[in-house]
Amino acid sequence: MISLARPDHSVAHRLATRCFTPGLFQRTAKLPLWTGRSRCHNQENMIRTDPQTLNGRKFDLVVVGGGIQGAAIAREAASQKIQTLLIEASDFAAGTSSRSSRLIHGGLRYLREGHIHLVREALHERERLLRLSPHLVRPVPMLMPFFNDGGGSRLLSFFGVHAYSLLAGRSTMPRPSSLSASAAAAAFPGLRTRGLRSAMKFYDATTSDGRLTLANVDAAARAGAAIVNHCALTGLAADGSLRLLDRLTSAEIKVHAKQVVNAAGPRADAVRRLLGHGSEDLVRTSRGSHLVLAPRAGELALAGFLPDKRIQFVIPHHDGTICGTTDVDEALTEDEPTVPSADARYLLDALGWLLDPSPQRSDVKFAYCGWRSLPARKGPPGALNREAFLVHEGLPNGELHTIVGGKLTTHRSLAERSVQQIFAIEPRTSPTRKQGLPGGDGPREVLDPLWWRHGSEAAALHALAATEPRLREPLCSHRPFLCVEAVHALREQGAVTFADLMLRRLWHTQGPCLREECLVAAHELFLRERRWSIDDDFASAALSLREEIARVTGSLRS
């Protein structure tokens, strides 16, 4: 049976429910809600278009890259009635966009570097996401401790945190406050008390980055964009059209586009070279690693400045605690980066400086690493401005627009500016300013675990589960997902491979369960519901999944 969670009195729960009750947060209920097409469960795989049906078609815009920036631009363009195609060589959010610190924040570090405009924009976008997509973005209280042996200036941090709050404007978030050493230690059990002087408490927001990306892909498809994953750009044809390769069937496809947005992130220069540009690189990549510990009690996160001036986060999620991150220059390779031993040691040392007792290597449940896409400029990676910009270059039949930089938090505002620039659209007319992502409409069913993963789409999942008793059962006793969620992913969320399903649709902070009997049961359901003929054999499908997870976790394999 589908069970209901006990009432949750967290900040996220309170803000979600207050959005629809009188009082301090009543103004949020007045914002228009998402009004896209409703999802119907008798139509298969509504996100993914069969690539071979695209051959010879003309589009106003082709977006290359199915991460958060590409998905947001496809959503923005389709919402503006622009004929749009989004292509992704692998799966949506398979790279950087599922390997972040999973924060929706202005960035105190960027404020310290003087990037005021970026911080203000990010904080306003944070507020928009909190109000319109509360099932995806949730408030989180943060504790910033100060120690005698380093870790940041209390005075500068005081002014910084209060400036951060002022830049947020009319926010639903509580104001920052100061805590004594004893109050800080009581609020965050496990915080190092030796040398602890005091702390600041402020508020930011968290998300599931992969789920947020997929919601943008979903919104783009509902707005009319053609969407296809596992389809790679291979270059230009003789007539100037784009050559694509369906990686499932090896079929070659040609599409025509007036405008091409290169949203390939770390691989942006590789895409430019495929299209005849790239004598000088625009993008520089840095490596960000994270460790995942077991879930911790409470919702308070830690944001601590270390003696080396870097900020480290300890962020509780209901299914694990994310700790990170590093910021190390690393050259691009063919595969996504993995967590090297040096990063693991650095993060464990950082946690040992902040926490008591210090976490050990055996406490790590999962790990992941992603590239950041930074401008190709000199200087430490952490000091580079993260505000994204477009670089415009010519194509035989149109223009190429490459995104350089960018943050998870500002994906929507970047997409709005980009589409306005490319298509000369009047500013401030974007429909996405007042549209939540799919699942953001309707009442907040905060007692329903499915609502926290699917928002108002949970009602359709409950209806589907009612048609077949098995779908109400857990997919696995070691993860919270129901069979109906796997069916929903395969029918309607563009999951193609077994790894797409287990790793990138059923998002879990500690990764998928890898027990043999659980994978066998999941693969049986996969074979029943899949649309594309792939991963027929359980042994090879499970091996591919395990190998991908081994690459993700690197030196700290799950």
C-alpha positions, 0 to 999 in steps of 0.5 A, spaced: 500 500 500 502 507 498 503 509 505 503 516 508 508 520 512 508 522 519 507 530 519 513 534 518 514 540 522 520 542 518 521 549 515 520 546 508 513 543 511 511 550 514 513 554 508 509 549 503 503 549 507 503 557 509 503 558 502 496 557 502 493 559 508 492 566 511 498 570 514 505 572 513 506 568 506 499 569 503 502 573 498 505 567 494 498 564 493 496 570 489 502 568 484 499 564 477 501 557 477 503 552 472 498 551 467 501 547 462 497 541 459 496 535 464 499 529 463 495 523 461 498 516 462 495 512 456 500 516 452 507 513 452 514 516 453 511 523 452 518 527 453 522 523 448 521 524 440 523 518 436 529 521 433 528 518 426 522 522 425 526 528 426 530 527 419 529 533 414 525 537 419 526 545 420 527 548 427 527 555 429 532 553 434 536 547 436 539 546 443 545 542 444 546 539 451 540 536 456 543 539 462 540 545 466 542 550 462 539 547 455 533 544 458 531 551 461 533 554 454 528 549 451 523 551 456 523 558 455 524 558 447 518 553 447 514 557 451 515 563 447 512 559 441 519 558 438 520 551 434 525 548 438 529 541 438 533 539 444 538 534 443 542 530 448 548 525 447 547 521 453 541 522 458 538 528 461 542 531 467 547 525 466 553 530 467 554 536 471 547 538 472 546 532 477 553 533 480 552 539 484 552 541 491 544 541 490 543 548 493 539 554 490 542 560 493 545 566 492 552 564 494 556 568 500 562 566 496 560 570 490 558 576 495 565 576 498 568 576 491 564 582 489 559 579 484 553 583 487 549 583 481 550 575 480 548 574 488 542 579 487 539 575 481 540 568 484 536 570 490 530 573 486 530 566 482 531 562 489 525 566 491 521 564 485 523 557 485 521 557 492 514 560 491 512 556 484 516 549 485 516 548 492 516 540 491 523 541 488 526 547 491 525 547 499 528 552 504 534 550 509 537 553 515 544 554 515 549 555 520 556 558 519 560 557 525 566 561 527 572 558 531 579 561 534 583 557 529 580 560 523 574 559 518 572 566 517 571 573 520 565 574 524 564 581 522 565 580 515 560 574 515 555 578 519 555 584 514 555 579 509 549 575 511 545 581 512 547 584 506 545 577 503 538 577 506 537 585 504 539 583 497 533 577 497 528 583 497 521 581 499 523 574 501 519 568 504 525 566 508 526 568 516 532 573 517 539 571 519 540 571 527 546 570 531 548 564 536 552 563 542 557 558 542 553 553 546 547 555 542 550 553 536 553 546 539 546 545 541 543 546 534 548 542 530 550 536 534 556 534 532 559 541 531 566 541 533 566 545 540 573 546 541 575 553 539 568 555 537 566 562 538 559 563 536 555 562 529 550 566 524 544 562 522 541 564 515 537 561 510 538 558 503 534 553 499 536 545 497 534 541 491 535 535 487 539 538 481 537 532 477 530 532 478 530 540 477 533 539 470 528 533 468 522 538 470 525 543 465 525 538 460 518 536 461 516 543 461 519 544 455 516 538 452 509 540 454 510 547 451 511 544 444 519 542 444 521 536 441 526 532 446 531 527 444 536 524 449 541 519 447 542 523 440 549 526 439 551 532 434 556 529 429 557 535 425 555 539 419 552 536 413 554 539 406 548 543 405 549 546 412 544 542 416 546 539 423 548 531 422 545 527 428 546 520 430 541 516 434 546 512 439 540 507 440 540 505 432 546 508 429 541 512 424 544 518 421 539 524 421 539 531 419 535 537 421 535 544 419 536 550 424 536 558 424 539 558 431 543 553 435 545 554 442 551 550 445 549 548 452 554 543 452 557 546 459 564 543 460 564 540 453 562 547 449 568 547 446 568 540 443 561 542 440 564 548 437 569 544 434 564 540 431 561 546 428 567 549 425 569 553 431 574 553 437 581 555 435 581 558 442 577 555 448 572 559 451 571 554 457 575 552 463 573 546 467 574 545 474 573 539 478 568 539 484 567 533 489 562 531 494 561 525 499 555 523 502 554 521 509 548 517 512 542 522 513 542 526 520 537 528 525 534 535 524 534 540 518 540 545 519 545 545 514 552 547 516 556 552 511 563 553 514 569 557 512 575 553 512 582 556 514 584 555 506 578 560 505 574 555 502 567 554 504 564 547 506 557 545 506 554 539 510 547 539 507 542 534 510 537 531 505 532 526 508 536 520 504 543 522 505 548 528 507 551 531 502 558 534 504 563 538 499 566 541 495 572 542 492 574 546 486 580 544 482 582 545 475 582 539 471 582 538 464 576 535 460 576 527 458 572 523 454 568 520 461 565 524 466 570 526 472 570 521 478 572 522 485 580 522 486 583 520 492 586 527 493 579 530 493 576 524 498 582 526 503 581 533 502 574 533 504 575 528 510 580 533 513 575 539 512 569 535 515 574 533 521 576 540 522 568 542 522 565 536 526 567 532 532 567 526 532 571 526 525 567 522 519 571 516 517 572 513 510 568 508 512 562 512 514 562 515 506 555 512 503 556 515 496 560 520 492 560 524 486 564 529 482 562 534 476 566 539 472 564 546 473 564 550 466 568 556 467 570 562 463 577 561 460 580 566 464 586 566 469 586 566 476 583 561 482 577 557 479 573 559 486 574 567 484 572 567 477 565 570 476 560 565 475 555 569 471 554 566 464 554 570 458 553 568 450 558 568 445 556 568 438 559 565 432 557 564 425 554 558 421 553 556 414 545 557 415 545 561 421 548 562 428 551 559 434 550 561 441 555 558 446 553 559 453 559 560 458 559 559 465 552 559 469 549 556 476 544 552 477 540 557 481 540 562 475 538 557 470 531 560 468 533 568 468 539 566 463 534 562 459 530 568 459 536 573 457 538 568 452 532 567 448 531 575 448 537 576 445 537 571 440 530 572 437 530 580 439 524 579 444 522 584 448 524 584 455 520 582 461 515 578 457 517 571 459 511 567 461 516 563 465 516 568 470 510 566 473 509 559 471 512 554 476 515 547 473 510 541 472 508 539 479 508 546 482 500 547 481 495 545 486 495 544 493 501 542 497 499 535 499 505 535 504 503 529 508 504 525 501 511 522 500 509 522 492 508 530 493 515 531 495 518 527 489 512 529 484 508 535 486 501 535 483 503 530 478 502 525 484 495 525 483 496 521 476 501 516 479 496 515 485 490 514 479 495 509 475 497 505 481 489 504 483 489 500 476 494 495 478 495 493 485 503 491 484 504 498 482 502 500 489 508 496 492 515 498 493 520 497 488 525 495 493 525 495 500 532 499 501 529 505 497 523 509 498 520 508 491 514 505 488 513 501 482 508 506 479 514 511 479 518 506 475 512 505 470 511 513 470 519 514 468 519 509 463 512 511 460 513 519 460 519 521 463 524 519 457 528 514 461 531 509 455 536 505 458 536 501 465 541 506 468 537 512 466 531 509 470 535 507 476 540 512 476 537 518 473 529 518 474 529 514 481 534 520 484 536 518 491 542 521 495 546 515 496 545 512 489 540 506 487 540 500 491 545 495 488 542 488 491 542 483 486 535 481 488 532 488 487 535 489 481 532 483 478 525 485 480 527 492 477 529 490 471 523 485 470 519 491 470 523 495 466 523 490 460 515 490 461 515 498 460 520 500 456 519 503 449 526 502 446 529 495 445 535 496 449 538 492 455 535 486 454 539 482 458 539 483 466 547 481 467 549 486 462 544 491 464 546 491 471 553 491 469 553 497 465 549 500 471 554 498 476 560 500 472 557 507 471 556 508 479 563 506 479 565 511 475 561 516 479 564 514 485 571 514 483 576 512 489 570 511 494 566 506 491 559 505 494 
